[in-house]
């Protein structure tokens, strides 16, 4: 009987767990739809800005116009790595895969800026040079993300690093998220390389064709004034896009993880119920045999 009580207790415990994971799945699904829509809506605009930045980088006269965001710094020799992770767990291997790439590419000349609690915890535990850490809610606004990009631009102007790259999870679809490294500064320098690395052959071919088109730019107002406004905005938007992609990836991965957990719990309940029925049947059979044996003895 004690065995039957243990099985009943386990079935009740697993049912309670399944209810929790089912509720978390429904919450993640709701957040996932909003996050996916936000990321997908921004992509066409961000892609056009990528094309413009790549074209500027390839065609602008470096001798005529010298802008540090186009050329990168030349003094510190350091690289700033922005690591965008989730604030919470329970989203499968999403953060693990991304942080594995970050650690694999670690070097002495790198300083880190974390966006998300999971990345901050790993970098602090490994005692990396953590320049700053930021936290964002599930649905960050452009104004909120600009707090981070302003900090990056400020430290870049202070020559604390020469280049900036972002590690984030690129959203492909609900079942697929890709850990991605994206170079942001110098602007336009790594767009073509990143497109090829991600297997986006159509985008790579388009960028290569645009880069081959040589023609002078006429700036109105002055080139320094225009680029001084445009290029920082590019950094702001690129970081915001990567944050939205990361949030869409996070909620998608969590929804899938919770669905798998719920399905596994249901299967475990079936297995435990079958085990309980077998144990109960065996107990009843033993009782019948005992009664029959006693009756035969008395008769």
C-alpha angles and dihedrals in degrees: 000000000000088000091053091050091051092051092048089050091051092048091052092048093050091047090054090049091049090053091053095048091046091054091047089049091054092048092048091048091055093048090043094059092052094045093047092050092050092050094046093047092056096047099083092051093045091048091053090049090050090053091050093048093048091048092048092049092051099042111028116105105253091196093050098043122031114188119165093217090059096044104029125231124298105198116063101036090212130129123217113216117200109202114197113195136151126277093224137037132227092091100113121241093334098114094033094058093047095047091047089060091047093052092044091056094043118134138172092251094058128101121190137225114188125206107189135029098258093058092045092052093053095044092047092047091051090046095235123168097272108189096183142337130214136190125209133186125243095270106035120188127224090251091055094049090050088068087068097041091048089054090050093050092046093053090044091054088050088057094240088137138004103211137033129205131177127217112200142141110263113215113233101159139319093286099037132060123165125211103231138188113210123185110216105172124074084047114236094005097108104028095097093042092050093049091053092046091054092049093247094145094165092055092043092052091049093049092047091051092049092048089054091056104094119195133135122258122232110208125205114211106020115304094239091052094046095046090044087063100034102046098052088048088054090056091048093051096043092054092046091051092050091050091052091048090050092050092049090049092048096052092043092051092046093050091051092045092051092046090053090048091051092048091049091049091052091050091048090051090053092050093047092047090052090048090048092051091049092049091047092048090050091050092050091047091052091050091050090049091050092050092047091048092049092048091050091050093050093044 
